[in-house]
Amino acid sequence: MVVKDIMSKDVHLVQPTATLKEALKIMKEKDVKALIVDKQHSHDAYGIITYTSILKAVYMEEGDIDLLNVYDVAVKPAITISGEIDIKYAAKMMVNFNIKRLPVVENNEIKGIISMTDIIESLFKEIGE
C-alpha cells in the first residue's frame, strides 16, 4: 500500500503571516491538529504548524503569544513525502524524525497529509479489526 491510498486529501492551509490565534481558530473550526503553512511563491517550500509547536511557543513566551505569527512557530521547510512511497517508509520517516504527520507533495504542490493515525488505521484494516 502506498501513501496516496491512505492519506487525507482534506488539507488546510494557513498563511505564514497569520497570527497564532488565527491558526488556532482554523484548527478548532476544522477539527485538525496541524495546518500546512502555504508557500509564498512557486519555488518556496511548505511548512507545518502543529499543536505541539504552538504549545512550545506558548511555554517559551510564558503564555503571551499575541505578537507571534505562524512563521515564527512553524517548521519550514516541512519534511514531506511522495504519494507513491510505500507506507512502511512513511512510518520509518516518522519514527526516525520523531514526527506524527507528513505533508504529501507531488511536483512541489500539496496533495494531502498522512499521519501516524492513518498508518495505524490501515494496519487495523489489514488485520481485519
For each residue, the residues with C-beta under 8 A, 3 or more apart:
1: 5 6 86 87 122 126
2: 5 83 84 85 86 87
3: 6 7 81 82 83 84 85 86 87 90 102 104 112 114
4: 7 83 84 104 111 112
5: 1 2 87 122
6: 1 3 87 114 118 119 121 122
7: 3 4 83 104 111 112 113 114 118
8: 11 112 113 114 115 118
9: 111 112
10:
11: 8 36 103 110 111 112 113
12: 26 27 30 32 35 36
13: 35 36 37 38 110
14: 18 22 23 26 35 36 37 38 49 70
15: 18 37 38 70
16: 37 38 40 47 69 70 71 74 76
17: 69 70 71
18: 14 15 22 23 69 70
19: 22 23 66 68 69 70
20: 23 24 54 57 65 68 69 70 72 73
21: 24 25 65 66
22: 14 18 19 25 26 70
23: 14 18 19 20 26 27 35 49 54 70
24: 20 21 27 28 54
25: 21 22 28 29
26: 12 14 22 23 29 30 32 35
27: 12 23 24 30 31 32 33 34 35 51
28: 24 25 31
29: 25 26
30: 12 26 27
31: 27 28
32: 12 26 27 35
33: 27 50 51 101
34: 27 48 49 50 51 100 101 113 115
35: 12 13 14 23 26 27 32 48 49 70
36: 11 12 13 14 46 47 48 78 103 110 113
37: 13 14 15 16 46 47 48 49 70 71 74 76 78
38: 13 14 15 16 46
39: 42 44 45 46 108
40: 16 44
41: 44
42: 39 108
43: 108
44: 39 40 41
45: 39 76 77 78
46: 36 37 38 39 76 77 78 80 103 105 110
47: 16 36 37 70 71 74 75 76 77 78
48: 34 35 36 37 53 74 75 76 78 101 103
49: 14 23 34 35 37 53 54 70 73 74 75
50: 33 34 53 54 100 101
51: 27 33 34 54 55
52: 55 56
53: 48 49 50 56 57 73 74 75
54: 20 23 24 49 50 51 57 58 65 73
55: 51 52 58 59
56: 52 53 59 60 73
57: 20 53 54 60 61 65 68 72 73
58: 54 55 61 63 65
59: 55 56 62
60: 56 57
61: 57 58 64 65 68
62: 59
63: 58
64: 61 67
65: 20 21 54 57 58 61 68
66: 19 21
67: 64
68: 19 20 57 61 65 72 73
69: 16 17 18 19 20 72 73
70: 14 15 16 17 18 19 20 22 23 35 37 47 49 73 74
71: 16 17 37 47 74 76
72: 20 57 68 69
73: 20 49 53 54 56 57 68 69 70
74: 16 37 47 48 49 53 70 71
75: 47 48 49 53 78 79
76: 16 37 45 46 47 48 71
77: 45 46 47 80
78: 36 37 45 46 47 48 75 102 103
79: 75 93 97 99 102
80: 46 77 102 103 104 105
81: 3 85 89 90 93 102 103 104 105 114
82: 3 85 104 105 106
83: 2 3 4 7 104 106 111 112
84: 2 3 4
85: 2 3 81 82 89 90
86: 1 2 3 89 90
87: 1 2 3 5 6 90 91 114 119 122
88: 91 92
89: 81 85 86 92 93
90: 3 81 85 86 87 93 94 102 114 119
91: 87 88 94 95 116 119
92: 88 89 95 96
93: 79 81 89 90 96 97 99 102
94: 90 91 97 98 99 100 101 102 116 119
95: 91 92 98
96: 92 93
97: 79 93 94
98: 94 95
99: 79 93 94 102
100: 34 50 94 115 116
101: 33 34 48 50 94 113 114 115 116
102: 3 78 79 80 81 90 93 94 99 113 114 115
103: 11 36 46 48 78 80 81 110 112 113
104: 3 4 7 80 81 82 83 110 111 112 113 114
105: 46 80 81 82 108 109 110 111
106: 82 83 109 111
107:
108: 39 42 43 105
109: 105 106
110: 11 13 36 46 103 104 105
111: 4 7 9 11 83 104 105 106
112: 3 4 7 8 9 11 83 103 104
113: 7 8 11 34 36 101 102 103 104
114: 3 6 7 8 81 87 90 101 102 104 118 119
115: 8 34 100 101 102 118 119
116: 91 94 100 101 119 120
117: 120 121
118: 6 7 8 114 115 121 122
119: 6 87 90 91 94 114 115 116 122 123
120: 116 117 123 124
121: 6 117 118 124 125
122: 1 5 6 87 118 119 125 126
123: 119 120 126 127
124: 120 121 127 129
125: 121 122 128 129
126: 1 122 123
127: 123 124
128: 125
129: 124 125
